[in-house]
Amino acid sequence: MQLDALPGPYIRRLQQIAVAIFLQETEGFGVTPIQYGVLLTVHRQPGLDQRTLAGLMGLDTSTTAGVVDRLEARGLLRRSASPTDRRVRLLGISAEGSTLLTEMEQAVKAAQARMLAPLSDAEKPQFLDMLTRLVRAHNESSRSPTEGMGLSDG
């Protein structure tokens, strides 16, 4: 069996390339793709707890905690106590975090456009459809299945 006939190595390599393109386009902001996803998710759904955030993004809870710690240390996210459970900390985006998201928007769009640039306009939605179907079909096989990003079957 030839390695170049297997989809797995290409999928892994495409993920590496996608991260590299994202970091190139957004390098002035000092935010990783996962950090950006956390900021955007909390911005859109303020008041999430870390466990729910992890489920929405398909991250394990320890990774999520580290990302939230770093974003909080930069003043981009804030934690507050839940009024119903003192053990739970709710997440909110700070004014600085909201400003950063706005400032990053064009760079993130440029990164996404670069990732798909080799495809024709007709191929882009087909590729995204196939990619979405593969992820949805195999979501439960992940160590951290996502409940977010519109990827769950429900």
C-alpha angles and dihedrals in degrees: 000000000000119000091222090060093061122089096211098072091047092050091049091047093048090053090052090049092047091053091047092050091047091051092046093051094043100033095124091061100056094221126133122219090255092049089049090050091050092049092048093046094049090045090054095041109030116190097040118147119228095253092054090046090052090052094048092051100037093242129137115248095249092054090047092050091052093048092048091047091054094046092047091049088054090051093245098114133030132203125215133181117263112245090220102041122027091201092062122081117203121214129228133171118243125228087256090053092051091048091050091052091052092047092049097048098093093043091051091049089050090051092051091048091050091050091055098034095105089061125080119244088257093050097050098073090041091053092048090048092051092045091050092049092051093048093047092047093051101032094108091054090067122099086234109029112201124238091187144056088066088282102121116097092233 
